[in-house]
């Protein structure tokens, strides 16, 4: 694992991105997005995850996170492991036209690594970058919230349901967040 990307400061706030293997656009179905939301809520309520900003895109998840009570590395490891299993299971249950293709891709990605028993859904790592300055924090917050706009999904960031841009504009969001000051 790279020494460059680690959660070094237990009291720090970090920008992080986790990505689906092969950059597959997995989060096109509401049911699969709900797996992520439910898992993030669990991490907030049971593991001490603080979410300051987030945006679930079709192939990846951006977040600004911290924790006063937990180890971010452990929380993210557990989140990815749990959601991998839940996502594969959900794909096999829902009406997903790409079901066979998705499951084959995750199986192939898992077979490429000896440490993986079955499927690999997320790429390795989460590339945490500590937000040490207000400038960097503002830059990453804007980047997260503008992601769906730049992707052509919405015209205004606050219109994207699966993002904390809504919270920062005074609309109710889907997750409990701590606003960055």
trRosetta pair geometry for C-beta under 8 A, 3 or more apart (Angstrom, degrees):
i j d omega theta_ij theta_ji phi_ij phi_ji
1 5 7.9 -105 169 71 92 89
1 6 7.8 94 134 -80 119 99
1 124 7.7 -139 -109 165 87 121
1 125 7.1 152 -144 -85 95 95
2 5 5.2 48 86 26 117 91
2 6 7.9 -155 97 -40 71 86
2 125 7.1 23 26 -105 109 138
3 6 6.8 -37 -162 -16 41 124
5 125 6.0 53 99 -160 143 120
5 126 7.5 179 158 71 124 52
5 127 4.7 -67 -138 -125 145 46
5 128 5.8 128 -173 40 81 62
5 129 7.5 -49 -123 -63 84 67
6 73 7.2 -4 -162 -86 76 125
6 128 6.8 -36 129 56 10 114
7 10 7.5 71 146 -93 101 48
7 12 7.2 -171 -161 61 76 117
7 14 6.3 -78 -111 -45 89 159
7 71 7.5 135 97 178 140 69
7 72 4.2 -171 -135 73 162 118
7 73 4.8 -151 36 -49 124 88
7 76 7.9 157 -32 7 137 131
7 128 5.1 23 -72 70 74 168
8 12 7.3 42 69 3 68 147
8 130 7.1 -67 46 -42 96 135
9 12 3.4 87 85 -30 113 117
9 130 5.9 64 30 -113 121 145
10 67 7.7 -66 -175 77 73 89
10 71 7.0 -54 -124 -114 103 64
10 72 7.6 -180 -133 0 56 97
11 66 7.6 19 178 -165 36 118
11 68 7.7 36 -123 -111 72 61
12 66 6.6 -147 107 -118 40 102
12 130 4.4 -48 -177 -132 143 112
12 131 7.4 149 178 39 92 65
12 132 7.8 -32 -139 -77 113 75
13 50 8.0 -68 -113 93 92 119
13 52 6.3 27 -159 -8 125 151
13 64 6.3 27 167 173 102 94
13 65 7.2 180 -156 91 66 26
13 66 4.3 -51 -102 -60 68 123
13 130 7.1 102 69 -155 46 67
13 131 4.9 -39 93 44 96 113
13 137 7.5 36 97 -111 128 113
13 180 7.9 130 165 -106 160 111
14 64 7.0 -179 91 -151 37 55
14 65 5.8 -24 62 63 86 74
14 66 6.7 138 12 -78 74 67
14 72 6.6 103 24 176 139 165
14 128 4.1 -10 -176 -162 141 104
14 129 6.3 137 -158 63 80 35
14 130 5.5 -48 -96 -94 79 49
14 131 6.7 -174 -102 -8 23 84
15 62 7.4 -14 -169 -169 86 92
15 63 7.5 168 -150 91 44 45
15 64 5.4 -25 -94 -98 63 78
15 128 7.2 143 73 -153 45 52
15 129 4.8 -20 59 60 98 95
15 131 6.1 97 -25 -59 92 99
15 140 4.2 -102 -91 -158 144 150
15 144 7.7 -144 -139 -52 104 117
16 62 7.4 160 87 -154 47 49
16 63 5.4 -13 61 63 90 88
16 64 7.7 148 17 -96 72 30
16 65 6.2 -33 20 24 121 112
16 76 7.1 -99 166 -107 161 143
16 126 4.6 14 -171 152 116 104
16 127 6.3 149 -142 76 63 63
16 128 4.7 -21 -88 -94 102 69
16 129 7.5 172 -74 18 53 66
17 60 5.8 13 -175 171 98 126
17 61 7.0 163 -151 83 53 48
17 62 5.2 -18 -100 -100 85 69
17 63 7.8 166 -82 21 41 65
17 126 6.7 170 69 -170 37 61
17 127 5.6 -11 47 58 87 117
18 60 6.5 174 89 -156 43 78
18 61 5.2 -3 56 55 90 97
18 76 7.3 179 -64 -165 133 108
18 80 6.4 -145 -154 -91 149 112
18 122 5.5 -19 175 -152 110 125
18 123 7.3 178 -168 53 63 81
18 125 7.9 -174 -112 104 72 51
18 126 4.9 -27 -74 -116 89 90
19 23 6.5 -28 178 -96 117 65
19 59 6.3 17 -154 141 82 87
19 60 4.2 -23 -104 -102 70 107
19 61 8.0 -158 -72 24 38 62
19 122 6.9 117 74 -157 40 72
19 123 4.6 0 77 22 94 123
20 23 6.6 102 75 -132 84 18
20 24 4.8 -90 125 54 127 83
20 25 7.8 168 58 -73 147 12
20 26 4.8 167 -106 -6 161 125
20 27 8.0 -169 -39 -16 139 89
20 59 5.0 -111 36 -162 111 67
20 60 6.5 -127 3 -71 76 57
20 121 6.4 -52 -136 168 79 71
20 122 6.5 -68 -106 -105 40 49
20 123 7.1 60 111 -17 10 87
21 24 6.5 16 78 3 61 108
21 105 6.9 173 95 148 113 99
21 106 6.8 135 45 -108 134 61
21 109 4.2 15 176 -116 165 161
21 120 5.7 84 -52 116 148 95
21 121 6.4 -147 1 -179 104 20
21 122 6.8 118 -37 153 79 5
21 123 5.5 143 -89 -66 57 71
22 105 6.0 -89 27 -173 149 123
22 109 6.9 -123 -21 -74 102 125
23 59 4.8 32 -171 179 62 150
23 60 7.7 -30 -131 -42 72 104
24 59 6.1 159 78 -122 33 98
24 102 6.9 127 172 -123 151 83
24 105 6.2 115 -71 124 147 157
25 28 5.8 54 141 -45 100 112
25 58 3.8 -8 -146 153 90 123
25 59 5.1 -62 -90 -60 50 92
26 32 6.1 -137 148 162 88 151
26 58 6.9 146 42 171 46 64
26 59 6.6 105 12 -111 79 51
26 87 7.0 17 171 -170 139 135
26 102 7.0 105 -117 -136 89 125
26 121 7.6 59 -96 -166 166 101
27 32 5.4 -150 -115 108 58 114
27 33 5.2 87 -160 -77 103 82
27 36 7.1 -13 -107 -9 129 142
27 56 5.8 -123 168 158 167 106
27 57 7.1 126 59 109 130 31
27 58 5.1 -158 62 -137 83 38
27 59 7.4 -145 22 -52 94 25
27 162 7.7 162 155 170 136 172
28 32 7.4 32 44 47 47 134
28 58 5.9 30 -64 -134 79 103
29 32 4.7 83 69 7 93 104
29 33 7.2 -163 94 -6 48 86
29 94 6.2 126 161 129 155 155
29 96 6.3 -76 -42 -98 155 98
30 33 5.6 -59 -151 38 36 112
30 34 6.2 40 152 -26 69 105
31 34 5.6 -51 -150 31 31 116
31 35 7.1 42 149 -26 60 94
31 90 5.6 -177 140 -180 110 122
31 94 4.9 176 58 -84 160 150
32 35 5.6 -36 -158 18 39 116
32 36 7.4 36 147 -12 60 98
32 87 6.1 55 -143 -135 93 90
32 90 6.0 157 -92 110 67 137
32 91 7.2 40 -89 -72 114 78
32 94 7.7 -112 -44 25 85 157
33 36 5.8 -56 -162 35 41 110
33 37 6.4 37 146 -17 72 107
33 56 6.1 126 -138 121 95 151
33 162 6.0 -92 -156 -101 131 138
34 37 5.4 -52 -141 40 38 112
34 38 5.9 38 159 -19 70 106
35 38 6.1 -57 -145 39 24 108
35 39 6.3 21 156 -16 61 113
35 83 5.9 119 143 -143 107 87
35 86 4.8 164 -153 125 120 120
35 87 5.5 156 111 -79 164 71
35 90 5.6 -118 -61 -17 135 158
36 39 5.8 -62 -147 40 27 109
36 40 6.2 27 157 -19 65 107
36 56 5.8 126 105 -113 155 142
36 61 6.6 -172 -156 -87 140 141
36 83 6.3 46 -96 -134 63 138
37 40 5.9 -56 -146 36 29 109
37 41 6.4 30 155 -19 64 106
37 56 7.9 -77 -59 -29 81 155
37 162 7.9 -109 -67 -129 110 92
37 174 5.8 -64 -130 146 132 124
37 175 6.6 -144 -144 -69 85 98
38 41 5.7 -54 -149 36 30 112
38 42 6.5 34 151 -21 63 104
39 42 5.5 -49 -149 33 34 115
39 43 6.5 34 152 -18 64 103
39 79 5.8 117 153 -148 118 82
39 82 5.8 161 -133 103 123 120
39 83 5.0 -54 -43 -75 174 101
39 86 6.9 -173 -62 38 124 156
40 43 5.6 -53 -148 36 34 111
40 44 6.4 37 151 -21 65 103
40 49 7.2 -112 -162 98 66 147
40 51 6.7 35 -180 -57 117 148
40 54 7.4 56 -145 -128 158 169
40 79 7.4 46 -86 -139 57 127
40 175 5.9 -35 114 -116 130 137
41 44 5.6 -53 -150 35 33 113
41 45 6.1 18 158 -8 67 112
41 175 6.7 -143 -74 -125 80 86
41 176 7.6 90 -120 15 80 97
42 45 6.1 -64 -140 46 27 101
42 46 5.5 -20 177 21 68 119
42 47 7.4 48 131 -2 70 105
43 46 6.9 -66 -113 56 18 82
43 47 4.6 -43 -152 45 59 124
43 49 4.0 22 138 5 100 141
43 75 5.6 96 -156 -169 117 106
43 78 7.6 151 -102 90 104 109
43 79 5.6 -4 -71 -84 142 112
44 47 7.6 8 -20 50 10 79
44 48 7.9 -28 -154 164 31 3
44 49 5.0 -78 -82 70 51 91
44 50 7.4 93 -126 -90 85 29
44 51 6.5 -58 -86 -4 116 106
44 175 7.4 157 -35 -169 152 102
44 176 6.1 142 168 61 160 109
47 67 7.6 -49 130 -128 80 138
47 69 7.9 172 153 93 39 103
47 70 4.9 41 163 -82 76 164
47 74 8.0 -152 -166 107 123 96
47 75 5.0 139 142 -115 136 102
47 78 7.1 -176 -106 72 156 143
48 67 4.7 84 124 -159 99 105
48 68 6.4 -122 -174 59 115 63
48 69 3.3 -137 -120 66 150 103
48 70 3.7 159 62 -12 119 103
48 75 7.4 -114 67 -83 78 137
49 65 6.1 -33 -167 -158 93 119
49 67 5.7 -47 -106 -86 39 107
49 70 6.7 -40 -58 51 59 138
49 72 7.8 101 -114 -116 82 72
49 75 5.3 149 -76 -175 105 149
50 65 6.3 140 80 -162 62 63
50 66 4.6 -22 65 70 117 78
50 67 5.7 177 8 -85 89 45
50 68 6.9 63 -30 -9 129 84
50 178 5.5 -12 -173 8 106 133
51 54 5.5 -17 -172 -34 123 121
51 63 6.2 -73 -135 -158 94 114
51 64 7.4 104 -167 76 55 60
51 65 5.7 -27 -103 -103 56 82
51 164 7.3 -171 143 -68 106 141
51 175 5.9 -19 80 136 152 134
51 176 7.3 115 51 88 109 59
51 177 5.0 -77 102 -113 90 79
51 178 7.1 143 77 17 44 79
52 63 8.0 112 48 175 69 75
52 64 4.2 -61 70 102 106 106
52 65 6.7 -166 13 -83 86 28
52 66 6.9 44 -25 5 115 99
52 141 8.0 -74 129 -99 105 104
52 164 7.7 136 129 129 37 172
52 177 6.1 101 -140 -173 18 100
52 178 5.3 -46 -98 72 70 84
52 179 7.3 95 -154 -141 75 11
52 180 5.1 63 -178 -53 122 96
53 62 7.7 -26 120 123 95 95
53 63 6.7 160 89 -157 60 46
53 64 4.1 40 41 26 95 111
53 140 7.8 149 68 123 144 90
53 141 5.4 -178 -58 -125 167 78
53 144 5.1 115 141 84 123 158
53 145 7.1 -77 -164 -50 124 93
53 164 4.6 -144 -139 61 55 141
53 168 7.7 13 -108 -44 101 128
53 177 6.8 73 -75 -157 34 141
53 180 6.9 -33 -34 -12 109 119
54 61 7.0 -11 -164 -175 97 92
54 62 6.6 162 -152 91 46 62
54 63 4.5 -1 -103 -106 85 81
54 64 7.4 -130 -59 26 57 63
54 144 7.0 -103 -143 -178 8 135
54 163 6.7 -160 98 -139 61 46
54 164 5.1 93 38 -20 67 110
54 175 6.4 15 42 47 141 149
54 177 7.2 -150 7 -94 100 125
55 61 7.4 171 85 -153 48 52
55 62 4.8 5 52 55 93 104
55 63 7.9 -170 23 -72 57 50
55 144 4.7 166 0 177 122 83
55 145 6.5 -175 -64 -88 134 35
55 147 5.2 135 124 46 153 132
55 148 6.7 -143 -168 -25 124 100
55 160 7.2 30 -140 115 101 140
55 162 6.8 92 -158 117 51 78
55 163 4.2 16 -110 -113 82 97
55 164 7.1 -97 -58 18 70 75
55 165 7.3 41 -88 -21 109 100
56 61 5.2 -13 -109 -108 69 87
56 162 4.1 -73 53 158 102 125
56 163 7.2 -141 24 -67 63 63
57 60 5.2 7 60 59 110 72
57 61 7.2 -166 26 -80 72 36
57 62 7.2 48 -8 -4 108 96
57 147 5.8 -88 -72 143 126 130
57 148 6.8 -165 -103 -76 87 78
57 151 6.7 144 -142 -36 117 163
58 151 8.0 175 7 179 107 154
62 143 7.5 -137 -167 114 158 93
62 144 4.5 -163 118 -121 134 92
62 147 6.4 159 10 -33 144 158
63 144 7.6 92 -93 -125 16 140
64 131 6.8 21 -146 -31 113 143
64 137 7.6 80 -140 -147 147 80
64 140 6.2 119 -81 122 116 122
64 141 6.6 -22 -28 -85 152 75
64 144 6.8 -103 -23 -32 99 158
64 180 7.0 -17 113 -52 151 132
65 72 6.5 138 114 -133 115 118
66 72 7.2 -63 -142 -78 31 127
67 70 4.3 -66 170 56 148 80
67 71 7.3 -83 82 -15 144 6
67 72 5.4 176 14 -68 120 80
67 75 6.4 155 -56 -18 154 153
70 74 6.6 -121 172 71 98 109
70 75 5.2 85 128 -56 135 119
71 74 4.1 62 82 13 108 112
71 75 6.6 174 84 -15 53 85
72 75 5.4 -54 -141 37 34 113
72 76 6.1 29 162 -16 68 106
72 128 7.1 91 127 -100 136 156
73 76 6.2 -58 -147 38 25 105
73 77 6.3 27 154 -19 62 109
74 77 5.6 -54 -145 37 31 113
74 78 6.2 27 159 -15 66 108
75 78 6.0 -60 -148 40 26 107
75 79 6.1 30 153 -23 64 110
76 79 5.5 -50 -142 35 32 116
76 80 6.3 29 160 -16 65 106
76 126 5.2 -77 178 -14 148 163
77 80 6.2 -61 -151 38 26 106
77 81 6.3 22 155 -16 64 111
78 81 5.8 -56 -143 39 30 110
78 82 6.0 27 161 -16 67 111
79 82 6.1 -61 -145 41 23 107
79 83 6.0 12 163 -9 63 114
80 83 6.1 -58 -136 43 25 103
80 84 6.1 37 159 -30 62 106
80 121 7.8 -173 -174 73 80 100
80 122 4.7 -82 -153 35 112 157
80 126 7.7 -139 -52 -65 134 116
81 84 5.9 -52 -152 26 25 115
81 85 7.1 18 156 -10 59 104
82 85 6.3 -64 -160 37 31 105
82 86 6.2 21 153 -12 68 114
83 86 5.4 -58 -138 45 37 110
83 87 5.6 40 161 -25 72 107
83 121 7.2 -125 113 88 83 146
83 122 7.6 67 83 -39 110 123
84 87 6.1 -56 -144 34 22 108
84 88 6.6 19 159 -14 59 108
84 119 6.5 178 171 98 103 99
84 120 7.3 -42 -146 -145 135 31
84 121 4.1 -179 -126 23 82 121
84 122 6.2 -97 -77 0 105 94
85 88 6.1 -59 -150 37 28 108
85 89 6.3 25 155 -15 64 111
86 89 5.7 -59 -148 41 30 111
86 90 6.0 29 156 -20 67 109
87 90 5.7 -54 -142 38 29 110
87 91 6.3 36 156 -24 64 103
87 121 5.5 103 69 -133 138 159
88 91 5.8 -50 -149 30 29 114
88 92 6.8 23 154 -14 61 105
88 103 6.8 96 -148 -114 88 84
88 106 6.2 -156 -97 116 108 162
88 118 7.8 96 -178 122 175 124
88 119 5.1 133 -88 56 146 162
88 121 6.6 -130 -48 -64 94 123
89 92 6.0 -63 -157 36 31 107
89 93 6.6 20 151 -15 66 113
90 93 5.7 -65 -148 40 35 109
90 94 5.9 16 165 -13 74 113
91 94 6.7 -60 -131 38 24 98
91 96 5.5 -54 -155 32 70 162
91 99 5.7 153 163 -129 91 76
91 102 5.5 -124 -159 99 149 139
91 103 6.3 176 113 -63 135 91
92 99 6.7 106 -103 -159 44 116
92 103 7.0 67 -73 -81 91 135
96 99 4.4 119 85 -65 100 85
96 102 6.9 -36 141 15 137 142
98 101 4.7 -65 -170 54 80 114
98 102 5.0 84 125 -31 97 102
99 102 6.0 -61 -144 36 21 107
99 103 6.3 12 164 -11 62 111
100 103 6.1 -60 -144 41 26 107
100 104 6.1 27 157 -19 63 111
101 104 5.8 -59 -147 38 27 111
101 105 6.3 27 155 -20 64 107
102 105 5.8 -57 -149 35 30 110
102 106 6.4 22 157 -13 66 107
103 106 5.9 -55 -144 40 32 107
103 107 6.1 34 154 -20 65 108
103 119 7.4 -73 -152 -104 63 133
104 107 5.6 -55 -144 38 30 113
104 108 6.2 34 155 -22 64 106
105 108 5.7 -52 -146 35 29 112
105 109 6.4 29 154 -18 63 106
106 109 5.7 -50 -145 36 33 112
106 110 6.4 34 153 -20 63 107
106 119 3.9 20 143 -159 109 109
106 120 6.1 -173 -165 59 68 45
106 121 5.4 -1 -128 -83 120 66
107 110 5.7 -58 -152 37 30 112
107 111 6.4 29 153 -21 66 106
107 118 7.1 -55 -116 172 72 66
107 119 5.6 -48 -76 -98 51 79
108 111 5.8 -56 -147 34 31 110
108 112 6.8 38 153 -29 62 102
109 112 5.9 -50 -158 20 33 117
109 113 7.8 3 155 4 60 104
109 116 7.7 -38 120 105 70 172
109 119 7.3 46 65 -169 96 59
109 120 3.9 -117 117 69 103 110
109 121 7.8 140 79 -65 143 20
110 113 6.6 -79 -162 45 36 92
110 116 4.1 -137 -153 131 76 132
110 117 7.2 -37 -179 74 124 32
110 118 5.5 -33 174 116 165 30
110 119 4.7 -118 -39 -128 140 16
110 120 4.1 166 -74 -14 67 86
111 116 7.6 -91 -48 85 21 114
112 116 7.9 26 58 40 61 133
112 120 7.5 -74 44 22 96 148
113 116 4.5 71 80 6 107 108
113 120 6.5 82 28 -64 125 148
116 119 7.5 -103 173 88 120 16
116 120 5.0 -38 -134 -64 160 105
129 136 7.8 -123 136 173 114 127
129 140 7.5 -173 81 -90 118 144
131 136 5.4 -174 -143 105 68 105
131 137 4.2 79 -176 -85 127 85
131 140 6.3 -110 -97 32 114 143
132 136 6.3 35 48 44 64 146
133 136 4.6 93 59 8 88 101
133 137 6.8 -150 94 -5 46 87
134 137 5.4 -55 -145 39 34 114
134 138 6.1 34 157 -19 68 105
135 138 5.9 -56 -148 37 27 109
135 139 6.3 30 152 -21 63 109
136 139 5.5 -53 -146 36 31 116
136 140 6.3 24 158 -14 66 107
137 140 6.1 -59 -147 40 27 104
137 141 6.2 28 156 -20 64 110
137 180 6.1 -167 169 -178 123 148
138 141 5.7 -55 -143 37 29 113
138 142 6.3 27 159 -16 64 108
139 142 6.1 -61 -152 38 25 108
139 143 6.3 28 151 -22 63 110
140 143 5.3 -51 -143 36 34 117
140 144 6.3 38 157 -21 66 102
141 144 6.0 -51 -150 32 28 110
141 145 6.5 13 158 -6 62 112
141 168 7.8 128 177 -92 117 160
141 180 6.2 -121 -86 46 142 147
142 145 6.1 -66 -144 46 29 102
142 146 5.7 16 164 -11 68 118
143 146 6.2 -64 -136 44 21 102
143 147 6.8 49 157 -54 58 90
144 147 6.1 -37 -167 -12 28 117
144 163 7.4 159 146 -150 89 105
144 164 7.5 10 126 46 129 101
144 165 7.9 -171 112 -56 86 92
145 149 7.9 25 134 -2 63 115
145 157 4.3 49 162 -170 93 146
145 163 6.2 119 -123 170 64 131
145 164 7.2 -85 -87 75 97 72
145 165 3.9 120 -143 -86 106 108
145 168 6.9 -61 -95 42 149 144
146 149 4.9 -62 -161 44 62 118
146 150 5.6 59 143 -22 88 104
146 157 5.8 -63 -86 -82 45 124
147 150 6.0 -59 -144 39 27 106
147 151 6.2 20 158 -14 63 112
147 163 7.8 -179 54 -107 104 134
148 151 5.5 -57 -140 43 34 112
148 153 4.1 -68 -169 57 90 124
148 154 5.1 32 131 24 114 100
148 157 6.7 127 57 -126 99 61
148 160 4.1 107 63 -91 163 152
148 163 6.4 -116 -3 -41 132 146
149 152 7.9 44 172 -65 30 24
149 153 7.5 -78 -68 49 23 78
149 154 6.0 -56 -86 79 62 78
149 155 6.8 43 -130 -176 89 17
149 156 6.9 16 -96 -123 117 12
149 157 5.4 -56 -36 -69 120 74
149 160 7.8 -110 -46 -32 69 128
153 160 6.3 62 105 -105 120 113
154 157 7.0 132 90 -97 125 20
154 159 4.3 179 -165 84 136 110
154 160 4.7 -140 5 -62 147 85
155 159 6.7 32 51 31 69 148
156 159 4.8 90 70 -6 85 109
157 160 6.1 -51 -168 15 44 111
157 163 6.7 -105 178 116 83 152
157 165 3.8 -127 143 -161 102 158
157 169 7.7 155 89 -34 93 133
158 165 4.9 -132 -83 131 51 100
158 166 5.3 114 -155 -96 73 50
158 168 7.6 -127 -93 69 99 81
158 169 3.9 -24 -103 23 140 158
158 171 6.0 122 -176 12 109 132
160 163 4.5 41 99 13 110 128
160 165 6.2 59 51 44 100 129
160 166 7.6 -132 72 -43 59 96
161 166 7.3 28 -129 -46 34 143
161 174 6.7 67 165 -37 80 126
162 174 6.8 -21 -113 22 49 147
163 166 6.4 125 85 -7 75 88
163 173 7.7 -100 96 -135 41 114
164 167 4.7 -37 -167 29 75 118
164 168 6.3 72 137 -18 82 98
164 173 5.6 15 -121 -128 56 159
164 175 7.0 -60 -82 60 94 106
164 177 5.0 70 -128 -55 129 167
165 168 5.7 -59 -150 42 36 110
165 169 6.3 23 154 -10 68 112
166 169 6.1 -72 -151 44 27 101
166 171 4.1 -77 -174 78 88 111
166 172 7.0 -21 143 85 121 27
166 173 4.5 148 80 -87 113 82
166 174 7.9 77 50 -8 144 74
167 170 7.9 74 -177 -47 28 12
167 171 7.0 -87 -69 69 28 63
167 172 7.6 18 -92 -154 69 22
167 173 4.1 -39 -52 -24 98 132
167 177 5.2 136 86 48 176 129
167 179 6.8 -151 139 -83 112 94
168 179 6.7 139 -98 -128 73 101
173 177 6.4 6 67 2 151 116
